[in-house]
């Protein structure tokens, strides 16, 4: 047998006890990462335990790299331990690391952040939404809904007897949906024709379906069902049981799939209601936020540990649910926002009063900015009151 045939034969040979070895490596790596023993300890080892665990983890990572099956385990170990280390933050937001403008709200009102880092205050609004292409902003405060231009000039405003929440501008540009009390309402883009679409809805932001000639709106009714309705004719197009208790809804850019975020699972379903992808939270964790990328191929996921302040930022492939960890934060992370080109994810790391711009693609650079709360409201005595409402447009 020559060298080439011998190498081919060895490559086809499966290592003995492969599955069991992978599971043993997984247990050791998880034990080292979580700070818990891989098996019940019979005696105290003192300070040697974390050192030994870390050393064991290095041995596991090095040993499994020698074989093709081991390469997969090595990648799993890398993802388990975590993604990039936090970069040294810039002291101020001098510029955005990507094109587009940020829409931000906080106790001091709504702001637009331009690519050069300059900020314009729009007024004392607590919630906001971009119109298509960022031509206007729909903003809410207390019992009022208003449409503003990017300079903060009010184009129209209306008042309701109940508090106004969750304004969402339709992809067509001709409708704005919002919740008033327990009612779901829609108004034309010029401020006319305000009317109720549904009563007794759940406190979940509605989601417009893009890519259709009709103005289709999806929401959660009082029974927890997912409803899709033509807001012009008011005709109900679909009503289905949700596979999870929904806390967020988002349509893919093509309008072909709906992302439903729950506490314990994230589900991607087709327009006909068939489940296409499910990502479940690990034991002891829950999901805080999930956002589809601008091309609809990935989902940025924020996962929280219920026993600690740890938050993980993951990127999940929409096609098969495979997850990759970008970052692990010690302290609360409020939300995730995609850059318009889909190369970065902005993580609002409120626990450190920072914005993290996490790179998804090799041509993007991970960066951070500190002192976020004070840059939008110097009177704030604690971080965590600034919300990123959207990043628009290329």
Residue, then its C-alpha position, 0 to 999 in steps of 0.5 A: x500500500x502506497x502513502x496516498x492509499x494509506x492516507x485515504x484509508x486513514x481519512x475514511x476510518x472513524x475514530x473509536x468511541x467518537x460519539x462518547x468522546x465528543x460528549x465527554x469533551x462537551x461535558x468538560x468544556x461546559x464544566x470549565x466554562x460555567x465554573x462547575x465540576x464535570x462530575x461530583x467532587x469527592x473532596x475539595x481541591x481549593x484554588x487548584x480547581x479553576x486552574x485545573x479546569x482551564x488547563x483541561x479545557x486547553x488540553x481538550x481544545x488542542x487534542x480534538x483539533x487533531x482529527x476531522x471530527x475533533x475540528x467540529x468539537x473544537x469549534x463548539x468549544x470556541x463558541x461555548x467559551x464566547x466570542x470576541x473580547x470587548x474592544x476598548x471603547x471610544x469616550x464619545x460617539x464621534x461617528x457611526x461605523x457604518x452608513x445610515x442614521x440611528x433613531x434613539x429615544x430616552x428621557x430627554x426625547x427622540x434623537x437622530x444620530x448622523x453618520x458623523x456622530x452629530x445628533x439632532x433632538x426631535x422633541x420630547x417623544x418616548x417612542x419612535x419609528x422610521x418611515x421608509x427610506x428615513x424620510x419621516x419619523x413617527x413618534x409617540x408621547x403619552x396620548x399623542x402620535x405625530x409625524x416629524x421630518x428629520x429636522x424635528x418639524x411636526x407635519x401632523x399630530x393626533x391625540x387619543x384618550x388612551x396612552x399611545x405605544x408602538x408606532x410602526x410605519x408601513x413599508x408602503x409609506x402610506x400607513x402608520x399603525x399604533x396601539x392606543x390602550x388595548x386598541x390597534x389603530x391605523x392612520x394614513x401617512x398624511x395624518x388622515x383617516x385614523x381608525x380602529x383595526x382591532x380591539x383588545x389586542x396584546x401589548x406586542x408591537x404590530x408588524x407590517x408585511x413588506x413586499x405586498x400591494x396591500x397594507x397587511x398588518x400582523x398583530x397578537x389578538x386578545x387570545x394570543x393568536x397571530x392575526x394578519x389583516x388587510x388594514x384598508x378593507x379590514x378583512x382578516x386574512x389569517x388567524x393562527x395559533x402561535x407556536x410560542x407566547x409571542x413578545x415580538x413579531x417581525x417579517x422578513x424583507x421579502x414578506x415570506x417569513x414571520x419571526x416570532x420571539x418568545x421567552x423560551x423559543x424563537x420561531x420562523x414560520x412561512x406565510x402559510x403558518x408552517x414552522x421553518x426554523x426553531x431556536x430554543x433557549x438553554x435551560x436557565x436562560x431566556x430570550x430578550x430580543x431577536x432581529x432579522x438581518x436586512x437580507x433575512x438570512x440571519x437572526x441576531x439573538x440576545x439571550x439572558x442567563x436567569x441565574x446571573x447578569x450574563x447576556x449572550x449575543x448570538x447570530x443564528x442562520x435562518x436556514x438551519x438554526x445554527x448559532x454562533x456566539x458574537x459576544x458575552x456581556x457581564x451585565x444587562x444588554x437591552x436590545x440588538x439593532x442591525x446596521x443597514x448593510x447587515x455587517x454590524x449588530x449594535x448591542x445596547x450594553x446598558x450594564x456598561x453604559x456602552x454601545x457595542x458595534x459587533x462585526x458579522x462580516x470579515x470586512x467589518x470592525x468591532x468597536x465600542x462607545x462609552x458614556x452613552x446615557x450622558x451623551x443623550x441626557x447629561x442629567x441621567x444618573x444611571x445608564x440603561x434609559x436610552x433605546x435604539x429604535x432603528x438604524x436607517x438607511x444605506 
